[in-house]
Amino acid sequence: MRKQEYASEIERAVQILDRISQDRGVPKNIRRAATEAIDALRDESQSYGVRASKAISILNEIINDINMPFPTRSQILLTVGILERIRD
């Protein structure tokens, strides 16, 4: 992938995570993790690969939360899949 494609994929992931962070039906700790992942993805002082890795790490911490609604888990898994394609 080229940098332009990486930027597009990161923006796609941010959009998904932003919807999760705004959803009041999602537990607060999961919304907070989504916001932290967004912040990691928007940190332009880091390379695309580092940003994606940080966000994946944050999301992996919450993926097995028993309070997570099923549709939210699906969205997070989709986001992780998008981010896993980004490499330095």
PDB file of N, CA, C and O in Angstrom:
ATOM      1  N   MET A   1       0.841  -1.189   0.000  1.00  0.00           N
ATOM      2  CA  MET A   1       0.000   0.000   0.000  1.00  0.00           C
ATOM      3  C   MET A   1       0.883   1.248   0.000  1.00  0.00           C
ATOM      4  O   MET A   1       2.006   1.239   0.505  1.00  0.00           O
ATOM      5  N   ARG A   2       0.357   2.290  -0.565  1.00  0.00           N
ATOM      6  CA  ARG A   2       1.062   3.563  -0.550  1.00  0.00           C
ATOM      7  C   ARG A   2       0.544   4.414   0.594  1.00  0.00           C
ATOM      8  O   ARG A   2      -0.476   4.104   1.209  1.00  0.00           O
ATOM      9  N   LYS A   3       1.268   5.498   0.867  1.00  0.00           N
ATOM     10  CA  LYS A   3       0.907   6.366   1.987  1.00  0.00           C
ATOM     11  C   LYS A   3      -0.505   6.925   1.848  1.00  0.00           C
ATOM     12  O   LYS A   3      -1.223   7.057   2.838  1.00  0.00           O
ATOM     13  N   GLN A   4      -0.897   7.249   0.634  1.00  0.00           N
ATOM     14  CA  GLN A   4      -2.245   7.774   0.418  1.00  0.00           C
ATOM     15  C   GLN A   4      -3.293   6.722   0.794  1.00  0.00           C
ATOM     16  O   GLN A   4      -4.323   7.050   1.383  1.00  0.00           O
ATOM     17  N   GLU A   5      -3.029   5.473   0.455  1.00  0.00           N
ATOM     18  CA  GLU A   5      -3.950   4.396   0.815  1.00  0.00           C
ATOM     19  C   GLU A   5      -3.969   4.184   2.324  1.00  0.00           C
ATOM     20  O   GLU A   5      -5.026   3.933   2.903  1.00  0.00           O
ATOM     21  N   TYR A   6      -2.803   4.286   2.963  1.00  0.00           N
ATOM     22  CA  TYR A   6      -2.739   4.166   4.421  1.00  0.00           C
ATOM     23  C   TYR A   6      -3.571   5.259   5.079  1.00  0.00           C
ATOM     24  O   TYR A   6      -4.329   4.994   6.013  1.00  0.00           O
ATOM     25  N   ALA A   7      -3.429   6.484   4.590  1.00  0.00           N
ATOM     26  CA  ALA A   7      -4.190   7.602   5.155  1.00  0.00           C
ATOM     27  C   ALA A   7      -5.687   7.356   4.998  1.00  0.00           C
ATOM     28  O   ALA A   7      -6.464   7.651   5.905  1.00  0.00           O
ATOM     29  N   SER A   8      -6.087   6.822   3.864  1.00  0.00           N
ATOM     30  CA  SER A   8      -7.495   6.523   3.616  1.00  0.00           C
ATOM     31  C   SER A   8      -8.004   5.440   4.565  1.00  0.00           C
ATOM     32  O   SER A   8      -9.104   5.552   5.105  1.00  0.00           O
ATOM     33  N   GLU A   9      -7.210   4.402   4.767  1.00  0.00           N
ATOM     34  CA  GLU A   9      -7.600   3.315   5.671  1.00  0.00           C
ATOM     35  C   GLU A   9      -7.674   3.806   7.118  1.00  0.00           C
ATOM     36  O   GLU A   9      -8.578   3.420   7.860  1.00  0.00           O
ATOM     37  N   ILE A  10      -6.735   4.646   7.515  1.00  0.00           N
ATOM     38  CA  ILE A  10      -6.768   5.192   8.873  1.00  0.00           C
ATOM     39  C   ILE A  10      -8.014   6.044   9.058  1.00  0.00           C
ATOM     40  O   ILE A  10      -8.666   5.968  10.099  1.00  0.00           O
ATOM     41  N   GLU A  11      -8.351   6.850   8.067  1.00  0.00           N
ATOM     42  CA  GLU A  11      -9.554   7.682   8.169  1.00  0.00           C
ATOM     43  C   GLU A  11     -10.809   6.812   8.255  1.00  0.00           C
ATOM     44  O   GLU A  11     -11.738   7.131   8.997  1.00  0.00           O
ATOM     45  N   ARG A  12     -10.835   5.731   7.508  1.00  0.00           N
ATOM     46  CA  ARG A  12     -11.972   4.793   7.575  1.00  0.00           C
ATOM     47  C   ARG A  12     -12.096   4.204   8.978  1.00  0.00           C
ATOM     48  O   ARG A  12     -13.197   4.109   9.519  1.00  0.00           O
ATOM     49  N   ALA A  13     -10.967   3.811   9.565  1.00  0.00           N
ATOM     50  CA  ALA A  13     -10.971   3.261  10.924  1.00  0.00           C
ATOM     51  C   ALA A  13     -11.429   4.311  11.932  1.00  0.00           C
ATOM     52  O   ALA A  13     -12.188   4.005  12.851  1.00  0.00           O
ATOM     53  N   VAL A  14     -10.967   5.550  11.758  1.00  0.00           N
ATOM     54  CA  VAL A  14     -11.363   6.635  12.666  1.00  0.00           C
ATOM     55  C   VAL A  14     -12.872   6.853  12.600  1.00  0.00           C
ATOM     56  O   VAL A  14     -13.505   7.068  13.633  1.00  0.00           O
ATOM     57  N   GLN A  15     -13.450   6.801  11.424  1.00  0.00           N
ATOM     58  CA  GLN A  15     -14.894   6.993  11.286  1.00  0.00           C
ATOM     59  C   GLN A  15     -15.673   5.913  12.036  1.00  0.00           C
ATOM     60  O   GLN A  15     -16.656   6.212  12.714  1.00  0.00           O
ATOM     61  N   ILE A  16     -15.239   4.673  11.914  1.00  0.00           N
ATOM     62  CA  ILE A  16     -15.912   3.577  12.620  1.00  0.00           C
ATOM     63  C   ILE A  16     -15.786   3.771  14.126  1.00  0.00           C
ATOM     64  O   ILE A  16     -16.765   3.648  14.861  1.00  0.00           O
ATOM     65  N   LEU A  17     -14.571   4.074  14.579  1.00  0.00           N
ATOM     66  CA  LEU A  17     -14.338   4.254  16.016  1.00  0.00           C
ATOM     67  C   LEU A  17     -15.082   5.468  16.557  1.00  0.00           C
ATOM     68  O   LEU A  17     -15.532   5.461  17.703  1.00  0.00           O
ATOM     69  N   ASP A  18     -15.215   6.508  15.741  1.00  0.00           N
ATOM     70  CA  ASP A  18     -15.946   7.695  16.177  1.00  0.00           C
ATOM     71  C   ASP A  18     -17.416   7.367  16.406  1.00  0.00           C
ATOM     72  O   ASP A  18     -18.014   7.846  17.369  1.00  0.00           O
ATOM     73  N   ARG A  19     -18.000   6.560  15.534  1.00  0.00           N
ATOM     74  CA  ARG A  19     -19.401   6.146  15.742  1.00  0.00           C
ATOM     75  C   ARG A  19     -19.541   5.373  17.052  1.00  0.00           C
ATOM     76  O   ARG A  19     -20.508   5.565  17.790  1.00  0.00           O
ATOM     77  N   ILE A  20     -18.580   4.504  17.339  1.00  0.00           N
ATOM     78  CA  ILE A  20     -18.614   3.735  18.588  1.00  0.00           C
ATOM     79  C   ILE A  20     -18.491   4.672  19.781  1.00  0.00           C
ATOM     80  O   ILE A  20     -19.214   4.521  20.766  1.00  0.00           O
ATOM     81  N   SER A  21     -17.580   5.637  19.700  1.00  0.00           N
ATOM     82  CA  SER A  21     -17.342   6.535  20.839  1.00  0.00           C
ATOM     83  C   SER A  21     -18.529   7.453  21.110  1.00  0.00           C
ATOM     84  O   SER A  21     -18.673   7.957  22.224  1.00  0.00           O
ATOM     85  N   GLN A  22     -19.382   7.677  20.110  1.00  0.00           N
ATOM     86  CA  GLN A  22     -20.555   8.542  20.274  1.00  0.00           C
ATOM     87  C   GLN A  22     -21.816   7.774  20.671  1.00  0.00           C
ATOM     88  O   GLN A  22     -22.824   8.383  21.030  1.00  0.00           O
ATOM     89  N   ASP A  23     -21.767   6.460  20.610  1.00  0.00           N
ATOM     90  CA  ASP A  23     -22.941   5.619  20.864  1.00  0.00           C
ATOM     91  C   ASP A  23     -23.164   5.442  22.365  1.00  0.00           C
ATOM     92  O   ASP A  23     -22.366   4.792  23.041  1.00  0.00           O
ATOM     93  N   ARG A  24     -24.235   6.011  22.880  1.00  0.00           N
ATOM     94  CA  ARG A  24     -24.530   5.940  24.321  1.00  0.00           C
ATOM     95  C   ARG A  24     -24.951   4.539  24.762  1.00  0.00           C
ATOM     96  O   ARG A  24     -25.016   4.269  25.961  1.00  0.00           O
ATOM     97  N   GLY A  25     -25.233   3.659  23.831  1.00  0.00           N
ATOM     98  CA  GLY A  25     -25.583   2.281  24.164  1.00  0.00           C
ATOM     99  C   GLY A  25     -24.366   1.402  24.407  1.00  0.00           C
ATOM    100  O   GLY A  25     -24.493   0.241  24.795  1.00  0.00           O
ATOM    101  N   VAL A  26     -23.189   1.964  24.176  1.00  0.00           N
ATOM    102  CA  VAL A  26     -21.929   1.239  24.366  1.00  0.00           C
ATOM    103  C   VAL A  26     -21.376   1.609  25.743  1.00  0.00           C
ATOM    104  O   VAL A  26     -21.378   2.785  26.106  1.00  0.00           O
ATOM    105  N   PRO A  27     -20.903   0.632  26.513  1.00  0.00           N
ATOM    106  CA  PRO A  27     -20.347   0.936  27.839  1.00  0.00           C
ATOM    107  C   PRO A  27     -19.224   1.973  27.772  1.00  0.00           C
ATOM    108  O   PRO A  27     -18.486   2.062  26.791  1.00  0.00           O
ATOM    109  N   LYS A  28     -19.126   2.741  28.836  1.00  0.00           N
ATOM    110  CA  LYS A  28     -18.195   3.865  28.888  1.00  0.00           C
ATOM    111  C   LYS A  28     -16.740   3.454  28.658  1.00  0.00           C
ATOM    112  O   LYS A  28     -16.005   4.154  27.963  1.00  0.00           O
ATOM    113  N   ASN A  29     -16.318   2.330  29.233  1.00  0.00           N
ATOM    114  CA  ASN A  29     -14.919   1.926  29.065  1.00  0.00           C
ATOM    115  C   ASN A  29     -14.601   1.601  27.605  1.00  0.00           C
ATOM    116  O   ASN A  29     -13.474   1.810  27.156  1.00  0.00           O
ATOM    117  N   ILE A  30     -15.569   1.101  26.877  1.00  0.00           N
ATOM    118  CA  ILE A  30     -15.363   0.781  25.466  1.00  0.00           C
ATOM    119  C   ILE A  30     -15.341   2.063  24.637  1.00  0.00           C
ATOM    120  O   ILE A  30     -14.535   2.190  23.715  1.00  0.00           O
ATOM    121  N   ARG A  31     -16.212   3.006  24.956  1.00  0.00           N
ATOM    122  CA  ARG A  31     -16.190   4.307  24.269  1.00  0.00           C
ATOM    123  C   ARG A  31     -14.866   5.012  24.520  1.00  0.00           C
ATOM    124  O   ARG A  31     -14.300   5.624  23.614  1.00  0.00           O
ATOM    125  N   ARG A  32     -14.372   4.925  25.758  1.00  0.00           N
ATOM    126  CA  ARG A  32     -13.095   5.556  26.107  1.00  0.00           C
ATOM    127  C   ARG A  32     -11.947   4.922  25.310  1.00  0.00           C
ATOM    128  O   ARG A  32     -11.075   5.632  24.810  1.00  0.00           O
ATOM    129  N   ALA A  33     -11.945   3.599  25.192  1.00  0.00           N
ATOM    130  CA  ALA A  33     -10.906   2.912  24.416  1.00  0.00           C
ATOM    131  C   ALA A  33     -10.982   3.315  22.939  1.00  0.00           C
ATOM    132  O   ALA A  33      -9.949   3.490  22.291  1.00  0.00           O
ATOM    133  N   ALA A  34     -12.182   3.460  22.414  1.00  0.00           N
ATOM    134  CA  ALA A  34     -12.339   3.895  21.021  1.00  0.00           C
ATOM    135  C   ALA A  34     -11.752   5.290  20.837  1.00  0.00           C
ATOM    136  O   ALA A  34     -11.091   5.559  19.834  1.00  0.00           O
ATOM    137  N   THR A  35     -11.990   6.175  21.799  1.00  0.00           N
ATOM    138  CA  THR A  35     -11.435   7.526  21.741  1.00  0.00           C
ATOM    139  C   THR A  35      -9.913   7.497  21.822  1.00  0.00           C
ATOM    140  O   THR A  35      -9.242   8.237  21.103  1.00  0.00           O
ATOM    141  N   GLU A  36      -9.364   6.650  22.687  1.00  0.00           N
ATOM    142  CA  GLU A  36      -7.906   6.519  22.795  1.00  0.00           C
ATOM    143  C   GLU A  36      -7.317   5.994  21.487  1.00  0.00           C
ATOM    144  O   GLU A  36      -6.255   6.445  21.058  1.00  0.00           O
ATOM    145  N   ALA A  37      -7.992   5.056  20.861  1.00  0.00           N
ATOM    146  CA  ALA A  37      -7.518   4.521  19.581  1.00  0.00           C
ATOM    147  C   ALA A  37      -7.558   5.600  18.498  1.00  0.00           C
ATOM    148  O   ALA A  37      -6.656   5.679  17.664  1.00  0.00           O
ATOM    149  N   ILE A  38      -8.598   6.426  18.511  1.00  0.00           N
ATOM    150  CA  ILE A  38      -8.681   7.543  17.561  1.00  0.00           C
ATOM    151  C   ILE A  38      -7.503   8.482  17.765  1.00  0.00           C
ATOM    152  O   ILE A  38      -6.857   8.897  16.802  1.00  0.00           O
ATOM    153  N   ASP A  39      -7.223   8.817  19.022  1.00  0.00           N
ATOM    154  CA  ASP A  39      -6.093   9.706  19.320  1.00  0.00           C
ATOM    155  C   ASP A  39      -4.782   9.112  18.814  1.00  0.00           C
ATOM    156  O   ASP A  39      -3.947   9.827  18.261  1.00  0.00           O
ATOM    157  N   ALA A  40      -4.601   7.806  19.001  1.00  0.00           N
ATOM    158  CA  ALA A  40      -3.381   7.142  18.523  1.00  0.00           C
ATOM    159  C   ALA A  40      -3.297   7.212  16.996  1.00  0.00           C
ATOM    160  O   ALA A  40      -2.218   7.425  16.443  1.00  0.00           O
ATOM    161  N   LEU A  41      -4.417   7.036  16.325  1.00  0.00           N
ATOM    162  CA  LEU A  41      -4.420   7.064  14.863  1.00  0.00           C
ATOM    163  C   LEU A  41      -4.181   8.462  14.305  1.00  0.00           C
ATOM    164  O   LEU A  41      -3.682   8.603  13.188  1.00  0.00           O
ATOM    165  N   ARG A  42      -4.525   9.480  15.055  1.00  0.00           N
ATOM    166  CA  ARG A  42      -4.356  10.863  14.589  1.00  0.00           C
ATOM    167  C   ARG A  42      -3.016  11.472  14.994  1.00  0.00           C
ATOM    168  O   ARG A  42      -2.750  12.631  14.673  1.00  0.00           O
ATOM    169  N   ASP A  43      -2.179  10.728  15.682  1.00  0.00           N
ATOM    170  CA  ASP A  43      -0.875  11.222  16.137  1.00  0.00           C
ATOM    171  C   ASP A  43       0.097  11.266  14.955  1.00  0.00           C
ATOM    172  O   ASP A  43       0.756  10.274  14.644  1.00  0.00           O
ATOM    173  N   GLU A  44       0.174  12.414  14.312  1.00  0.00           N
ATOM    174  CA  GLU A  44       0.979  12.534  13.101  1.00  0.00           C
ATOM    175  C   GLU A  44       2.478  12.549  13.362  1.00  0.00           C
ATOM    176  O   GLU A  44       3.261  12.568  12.412  1.00  0.00           O
ATOM    177  N   SER A  45       2.897  12.541  14.616  1.00  0.00           N
ATOM    178  CA  SER A  45       4.328  12.460  14.914  1.00  0.00           C
ATOM    179  C   SER A  45       4.842  11.031  14.738  1.00  0.00           C
ATOM    180  O   SER A  45       6.050  10.798  14.742  1.00  0.00           O
ATOM    181  N   GLN A  46       3.927  10.082  14.584  1.00  0.00           N
ATOM    182  CA  GLN A  46       4.288   8.668  14.412  1.00  0.00           C
ATOM    183  C   GLN A  46       4.028   8.240  12.966  1.00  0.00           C
ATOM    184  O   GLN A  46       3.247   8.865  12.249  1.00  0.00           O
ATOM    185  N   SER A  47       4.692   7.173  12.557  1.00  0.00           N
ATOM    186  CA  SER A  47       4.457   6.624  11.215  1.00  0.00           C
ATOM    187  C   SER A  47       3.090   5.932  11.189  1.00  0.00           C
ATOM    188  O   SER A  47       2.490   5.672  12.232  1.00  0.00           O
ATOM    189  N   TYR A  48       2.618   5.644   9.991  1.00  0.00           N
ATOM    190  CA  TYR A  48       1.324   4.976   9.856  1.00  0.00           C
ATOM    191  C   TYR A  48       1.316   3.621  10.558  1.00  0.00           C
ATOM    192  O   TYR A  48       0.340   3.266  11.219  1.00  0.00           O
ATOM    193  N   GLY A  49       2.384   2.878  10.416  1.00  0.00           N
ATOM    194  CA  GLY A  49       2.464   1.557  11.037  1.00  0.00           C
ATOM    195  C   GLY A  49       2.421   1.608  12.548  1.00  0.00           C
ATOM    196  O   GLY A  49       1.759   0.786  13.181  1.00  0.00           O
ATOM    197  N   VAL A  50       3.126   2.575  13.135  1.00  0.00           N
ATOM    198  CA  VAL A  50       3.138   2.719  14.595  1.00  0.00           C
ATOM    199  C   VAL A  50       1.763   3.140  15.092  1.00  0.00           C
ATOM    200  O   VAL A  50       1.277   2.624  16.098  1.00  0.00           O
ATOM    201  N   ARG A  51       1.137   4.073  14.389  1.00  0.00           N
ATOM    202  CA  ARG A  51      -0.215   4.511  14.776  1.00  0.00           C
ATOM    203  C   ARG A  51      -1.188   3.337  14.754  1.00  0.00           C
ATOM    204  O   ARG A  51      -1.970   3.148  15.685  1.00  0.00           O
ATOM    205  N   ALA A  52      -1.130   2.554  13.686  1.00  0.00           N
ATOM    206  CA  ALA A  52      -2.030   1.405  13.567  1.00  0.00           C
ATOM    207  C   ALA A  52      -1.761   0.393  14.669  1.00  0.00           C
ATOM    208  O   ALA A  52      -2.701  -0.145  15.255  1.00  0.00           O
ATOM    209  N   SER A  53      -0.498   0.126  14.961  1.00  0.00           N
ATOM    210  CA  SER A  53      -0.145  -0.842  16.008  1.00  0.00           C
ATOM    211  C   SER A  53      -0.637  -0.403  17.382  1.00  0.00           C
ATOM    212  O   SER A  53      -1.142  -1.215  18.157  1.00  0.00           O
ATOM    213  N   LYS A  54      -0.489   0.887  17.679  1.00  0.00           N
ATOM    214  CA  LYS A  54      -0.970   1.403  18.966  1.00  0.00           C
ATOM    215  C   LYS A  54      -2.483   1.239  19.081  1.00  0.00           C
ATOM    216  O   LYS A  54      -2.992   0.807  20.115  1.00  0.00           O
ATOM    217  N   ALA A  55      -3.190   1.584  18.019  1.00  0.00           N
ATOM    218  CA  ALA A  55      -4.650   1.476  18.036  1.00  0.00           C
ATOM    219  C   ALA A  55      -5.087   0.019  18.176  1.00  0.00           C
ATOM    220  O   ALA A  55      -6.020  -0.277  18.922  1.00  0.00           O
ATOM    221  N   ILE A  56      -4.425  -0.884  17.470  1.00  0.00           N
ATOM    222  CA  ILE A  56      -4.752  -2.310  17.573  1.00  0.00           C
ATOM    223  C   ILE A  56      -4.540  -2.790  19.000  1.00  0.00           C
ATOM    224  O   ILE A  56      -5.359  -3.540  19.534  1.00  0.00           O
ATOM    225  N   SER A  57      -3.455  -2.366  19.615  1.00  0.00           N
ATOM    226  CA  SER A  57      -3.167  -2.764  20.997  1.00  0.00           C
ATOM    227  C   SER A  57      -4.275  -2.302  21.944  1.00  0.00           C
ATOM    228  O   SER A  57      -4.718  -3.062  22.806  1.00  0.00           O
ATOM    229  N   ILE A  58      -4.713  -1.070  21.783  1.00  0.00           N
ATOM    230  CA  ILE A  58      -5.788  -0.523  22.623  1.00  0.00           C
ATOM    231  C   ILE A  58      -7.076  -1.324  22.415  1.00  0.00           C
ATOM    232  O   ILE A  58      -7.759  -1.673  23.378  1.00  0.00           O
ATOM    233  N   LEU A  59      -7.398  -1.606  21.173  1.00  0.00           N
ATOM    234  CA  LEU A  59      -8.639  -2.324  20.864  1.00  0.00           C
ATOM    235  C   LEU A  59      -8.581  -3.777  21.322  1.00  0.00           C
ATOM    236  O   LEU A  59      -9.595  -4.329  21.750  1.00  0.00           O
ATOM    237  N   ASN A  60      -7.416  -4.397  21.237  1.00  0.00           N
ATOM    238  CA  ASN A  60      -7.285  -5.786  21.689  1.00  0.00           C
ATOM    239  C   ASN A  60      -7.513  -5.928  23.191  1.00  0.00           C
ATOM    240  O   ASN A  60      -7.939  -6.985  23.657  1.00  0.00           O
ATOM    241  N   GLU A  61      -7.233  -4.874  23.945  1.00  0.00           N
ATOM    242  CA  GLU A  61      -7.447  -4.916  25.393  1.00  0.00           C
ATOM    243  C   GLU A  61      -8.924  -5.034  25.751  1.00  0.00           C
ATOM    244  O   GLU A  61      -9.268  -5.596  26.791  1.00  0.00           O
ATOM    245  N   ILE A  62      -9.793  -4.511  24.900  1.00  0.00           N
ATOM    246  CA  ILE A  62     -11.227  -4.494  25.236  1.00  0.00           C
ATOM    247  C   ILE A  62     -12.057  -5.481  24.426  1.00  0.00           C
ATOM    248  O   ILE A  62     -13.250  -5.635  24.689  1.00  0.00           O
ATOM    249  N   ILE A  63     -11.466  -6.142  23.464  1.00  0.00           N
ATOM    250  CA  ILE A  63     -12.245  -6.951  22.520  1.00  0.00           C
ATOM    251  C   ILE A  63     -13.037  -8.066  23.200  1.00  0.00           C
ATOM    252  O   ILE A  63     -14.094  -8.456  22.702  1.00  0.00           O
ATOM    253  N   ASN A  64     -12.558  -8.578  24.307  1.00  0.00           N
ATOM    254  CA  ASN A  64     -13.254  -9.675  24.982  1.00  0.00           C
ATOM    255  C   ASN A  64     -14.084  -9.226  26.180  1.00  0.00           C
ATOM    256  O   ASN A  64     -14.482 -10.048  27.005  1.00  0.00           O
ATOM    257  N   ASP A  65     -14.342  -7.934  26.276  1.00  0.00           N
ATOM    258  CA  ASP A  65     -15.169  -7.405  27.363  1.00  0.00           C
ATOM    259  C   ASP A  65     -16.569  -8.018  27.266  1.00  0.00           C
ATOM    260  O   ASP A  65     -17.222  -7.927  26.226  1.00  0.00           O
ATOM    261  N   ILE A  66     -17.021  -8.636  28.349  1.00  0.00           N
ATOM    262  CA  ILE A  66     -18.321  -9.319  28.317  1.00  0.00           C
ATOM    263  C   ILE A  66     -19.497  -8.354  28.192  1.00  0.00           C
ATOM    264  O   ILE A  66     -20.597  -8.770  27.828  1.00  0.00           O
ATOM    265  N   ASN A  67     -19.282  -7.080  28.487  1.00  0.00           N
ATOM    266  CA  ASN A  67     -20.360  -6.096  28.402  1.00  0.00           C
ATOM    267  C   ASN A  67     -20.487  -5.463  27.017  1.00  0.00           C
ATOM    268  O   ASN A  67     -21.376  -4.643  26.789  1.00  0.00           O
ATOM    269  N   MET A  68     -19.614  -5.837  26.106  1.00  0.00           N
ATOM    270  CA  MET A  68     -19.631  -5.225  24.784  1.00  0.00           C
ATOM    271  C   MET A  68     -20.791  -5.775  23.953  1.00  0.00           C
ATOM    272  O   MET A  68     -20.939  -6.989  23.813  1.00  0.00           O
ATOM    273  N   PRO A  69     -21.615  -4.872  23.400  1.00  0.00           N
ATOM    274  CA  PRO A  69     -22.688  -5.324  22.509  1.00  0.00           C
ATOM    275  C   PRO A  69     -22.095  -6.018  21.276  1.00  0.00           C
ATOM    276  O   PRO A  69     -21.038  -5.625  20.784  1.00  0.00           O
ATOM    277  N   PHE A  70     -22.777  -7.039  20.789  1.00  0.00           N
ATOM    278  CA  PHE A  70     -22.268  -7.812  19.654  1.00  0.00           C
ATOM    279  C   PHE A  70     -21.981  -6.949  18.422  1.00  0.00           C
ATOM    280  O   PHE A  70     -20.928  -7.111  17.807  1.00  0.00           O
ATOM    281  N   PRO A  71     -22.891  -6.030  18.039  1.00  0.00           N
ATOM    282  CA  PRO A  71     -22.589  -5.204  16.853  1.00  0.00           C
ATOM    283  C   PRO A  71     -21.326  -4.359  17.036  1.00  0.00           C
ATOM    284  O   PRO A  71     -20.584  -4.128  16.081  1.00  0.00           O
ATOM    285  N   THR A  72     -21.089  -3.903  18.258  1.00  0.00           N
ATOM    286  CA  THR A  72     -19.885  -3.117  18.535  1.00  0.00           C
ATOM    287  C   THR A  72     -18.644  -3.986  18.395  1.00  0.00           C
ATOM    288  O   THR A  72     -17.639  -3.545  17.837  1.00  0.00           O
ATOM    289  N   ARG A  73     -18.703  -5.203  18.891  1.00  0.00           N
ATOM    290  CA  ARG A  73     -17.569  -6.131  18.752  1.00  0.00           C
ATOM    291  C   ARG A  73     -17.266  -6.365  17.270  1.00  0.00           C
ATOM    292  O   ARG A  73     -16.103  -6.395  16.869  1.00  0.00           O
ATOM    293  N   SER A  74     -18.295  -6.527  16.475  1.00  0.00           N
ATOM    294  CA  SER A  74     -18.096  -6.726  15.035  1.00  0.00           C
ATOM    295  C   SER A  74     -17.410  -5.517  14.401  1.00  0.00           C
ATOM    296  O   SER A  74     -16.515  -5.668  13.569  1.00  0.00           O
ATOM    297  N   GLN A  75     -17.833  -4.323  14.798  1.00  0.00           N
ATOM    298  CA  GLN A  75     -17.225  -3.104  14.266  1.00  0.00           C
ATOM    299  C   GLN A  75     -15.757  -2.979  14.683  1.00  0.00           C
ATOM    300  O   GLN A  75     -14.916  -2.554  13.891  1.00  0.00           O
ATOM    301  N   ILE A  76     -15.457  -3.348  15.921  1.00  0.00           N
ATOM    302  CA  ILE A  76     -14.074  -3.283  16.392  1.00  0.00           C
ATOM    303  C   ILE A  76     -13.213  -4.308  15.652  1.00  0.00           C
ATOM    304  O   ILE A  76     -12.081  -4.005  15.274  1.00  0.00           O
ATOM    305  N   LEU A  77     -13.735  -5.505  15.443  1.00  0.00           N
ATOM    306  CA  LEU A  77     -12.981  -6.513  14.689  1.00  0.00           C
ATOM    307  C   LEU A  77     -12.751  -6.057  13.247  1.00  0.00           C
ATOM    308  O   LEU A  77     -11.679  -6.290  12.688  1.00  0.00           O
ATOM    309  N   LEU A  78     -13.737  -5.417  12.652  1.00  0.00           N
ATOM    310  CA  LEU A  78     -13.578  -4.858  11.313  1.00  0.00           C
ATOM    311  C   LEU A  78     -12.464  -3.813  11.306  1.00  0.00           C
ATOM    312  O   LEU A  78     -11.624  -3.795  10.407  1.00  0.00           O
ATOM    313  N   THR A  79     -12.467  -2.951  12.309  1.00  0.00           N
ATOM    314  CA  THR A  79     -11.453  -1.904  12.414  1.00  0.00           C
ATOM    315  C   THR A  79     -10.061  -2.498  12.570  1.00  0.00           C
ATOM    316  O   THR A  79      -9.116  -2.050  11.920  1.00  0.00           O
ATOM    317  N   VAL A  80      -9.929  -3.504  13.427  1.00  0.00           N
ATOM    318  CA  VAL A  80      -8.631  -4.164  13.610  1.00  0.00           C
ATOM    319  C   VAL A  80      -8.170  -4.773  12.282  1.00  0.00           C
ATOM    320  O   VAL A  80      -6.992  -4.685  11.936  1.00  0.00           O
ATOM    321  N   GLY A  81      -9.077  -5.378  11.553  1.00  0.00           N
ATOM    322  CA  GLY A  81      -8.737  -5.947  10.251  1.00  0.00           C
ATOM    323  C   GLY A  81      -8.228  -4.898   9.275  1.00  0.00           C
ATOM    324  O   GLY A  81      -7.283  -5.145   8.525  1.00  0.00           O
ATOM    325  N   ILE A  82      -8.848  -3.740   9.286  1.00  0.00           N
ATOM    326  CA  ILE A  82      -8.407  -2.631   8.430  1.00  0.00           C
ATOM    327  C   ILE A  82      -6.998  -2.205   8.823  1.00  0.00           C
ATOM    328  O   ILE A  82      -6.128  -2.028   7.969  1.00  0.00           O
ATOM    329  N   LEU A  83      -6.785  -2.042  10.125  1.00  0.00           N
ATOM    330  CA  LEU A  83      -5.502  -1.533  10.616  1.00  0.00           C
ATOM    331  C   LEU A  83      -4.367  -2.539  10.456  1.00  0.00           C
ATOM    332  O   LEU A  83      -3.209  -2.144  10.316  1.00  0.00           O
ATOM    333  N   GLU A  84      -4.679  -3.819  10.476  1.00  0.00           N
ATOM    334  CA  GLU A  84      -3.624  -4.833  10.346  1.00  0.00           C
ATOM    335  C   GLU A  84      -2.964  -4.819   8.970  1.00  0.00           C
ATOM    336  O   GLU A  84      -1.871  -5.362   8.810  1.00  0.00           O
ATOM    337  N   ARG A  85      -3.593  -4.221   7.997  1.00  0.00           N
ATOM    338  CA  ARG A  85      -3.007  -4.133   6.654  1.00  0.00           C
ATOM    339  C   ARG A  85      -1.971  -3.024   6.537  1.00  0.00           C
ATOM    340  O   ARG A  85      -1.238  -2.956   5.550  1.00  0.00           O
ATOM    341  N   ILE A  86      -1.909  -2.150   7.545  1.00  0.00           N
ATOM    342  CA  ILE A  86      -0.995  -1.006   7.488  1.00  0.00           C
ATOM    343  C   ILE A  86       0.357  -1.409   8.056  1.00  0.00           C
ATOM    344  O   ILE A  86       0.459  -1.892   9.184  1.00  0.00           O
ATOM    345  N   ARG A  87       1.389  -1.201   7.253  1.00  0.00           N
ATOM    346  CA  ARG A  87       2.760  -1.557   7.643  1.00  0.00           C
ATOM    347  C   ARG A  87       3.689  -0.384   7.332  1.00  0.00           C
ATOM    348  O   ARG A  87       3.397   0.455   6.480  1.00  0.00           O
ATOM    349  N   ASP A  88       4.799  -0.351   8.035  1.00  0.00           N
ATOM    350  CA  ASP A  88       5.825   0.669   7.728  1.00  0.00           C
ATOM    351  C   ASP A  88       6.719   0.202   6.610  1.00  0.00           C
ATOM    352  O   ASP A  88       7.637   0.919   6.213  1.00  0.00           O
TER     353      ASP A  88
END
